[in-house]
């Protein structure tokens, strides 16, 4: 009988460890209007230690961020977006 990734205790342990402290939030961000804006926000936030994923939804003025709260704070994420010239509301 073959073992898939879900049966592997090492994988499950790693996934549980990664899930601890993970937060997911959606931020309302004003001022984004083009692909350059998307790259600026996703690139700068994505470089922060502890950020697992970042996705800009340009048409909705929203940014989804999944991050490790033990490594980066929501305020640091907001400040990084603000530093790029956009307003987190």
C-alpha positions as CSV (number, residue, x, y, z in Angstrom):
1,X,0.0,0.0,0.0
2,X,1.5,3.4,-1.0
3,X,1.5,6.4,1.3
4,X,0.3,9.8,0.0
5,X,1.3,13.1,1.5
6,X,-1.7,13.2,3.9
7,X,-0.6,9.9,5.4
8,X,2.9,11.1,6.0
9,X,3.3,12.1,9.7
10,X,6.2,14.4,9.0
11,X,4.2,16.4,6.5
12,X,1.2,16.6,8.8
13,X,3.5,17.8,11.7
14,X,5.0,20.5,9.4
15,X,1.5,21.7,8.3
16,X,0.3,21.9,11.9
17,X,3.5,23.8,12.9
18,X,2.9,26.3,10.0
19,X,-0.8,26.7,11.0
20,X,0.1,27.8,14.5
21,X,0.2,31.6,14.6
22,X,-1.0,32.0,11.1
23,X,-3.4,34.9,10.5
24,X,-5.3,35.8,7.4
25,X,-6.7,39.3,6.8
26,X,-8.2,41.3,4.0
27,X,-7.2,45.0,4.0
28,X,-9.0,47.8,2.2
29,X,-6.3,49.8,0.3
30,X,-7.0,53.0,-1.6
31,X,-4.9,54.4,-4.5
32,X,-4.1,51.2,-6.4
33,X,-5.0,51.6,-10.1
34,X,-2.7,49.5,-12.3
35,X,-0.4,46.5,-12.6
36,X,2.5,48.6,-11.2
37,X,0.5,49.1,-8.0
38,X,-0.1,45.4,-7.7
39,X,3.6,44.6,-8.1
40,X,4.6,47.3,-5.6
41,X,2.2,46.1,-2.9
42,X,2.7,42.3,-3.5
43,X,6.4,42.7,-3.8
44,X,7.0,44.8,-0.8
45,X,4.6,43.0,1.5
46,X,5.8,39.6,0.2
47,X,9.4,40.5,1.2
48,X,8.5,40.9,4.9
49,X,9.6,38.0,7.0
50,X,6.7,35.9,8.1
51,X,4.4,36.8,5.2
52,X,3.2,33.5,3.7
53,X,1.1,35.0,0.8
54,X,-0.2,38.3,-0.5
55,X,-2.7,38.9,-3.2
56,X,-4.0,42.2,-4.5
57,X,-7.5,42.4,-5.9
58,X,-7.2,45.6,-7.8
59,X,-10.8,46.0,-8.9
60,X,-12.0,45.6,-5.3
61,X,-9.3,47.7,-3.7
62,X,-8.5,44.8,-1.4
63,X,-5.3,43.0,-0.3
64,X,-5.4,39.5,1.1
65,X,-2.5,38.6,3.4
66,X,-1.6,35.4,5.2
67,X,1.1,35.8,7.7
68,X,2.8,34.4,10.8
69,X,1.8,36.7,13.6
70,X,4.9,35.6,15.6
71,X,7.2,37.0,12.9
72,X,5.4,40.1,11.5
73,X,2.6,42.3,12.8
74,X,-0.5,43.6,11.0
75,X,0.8,47.1,11.7
76,X,4.1,46.3,10.0
77,X,2.2,45.1,6.9
78,X,0.0,48.2,6.9
79,X,3.1,50.4,7.2
80,X,4.8,48.6,4.3
81,X,1.7,49.3,2.1
82,X,1.6,52.9,3.3
83,X,5.4,53.3,2.5
84,X,4.5,52.3,-1.1
85,X,2.2,55.3,-1.3
86,X,-1.2,53.6,-0.7
87,X,-3.8,54.2,2.0
88,X,-4.9,51.4,4.2
89,X,-8.4,52.3,5.4
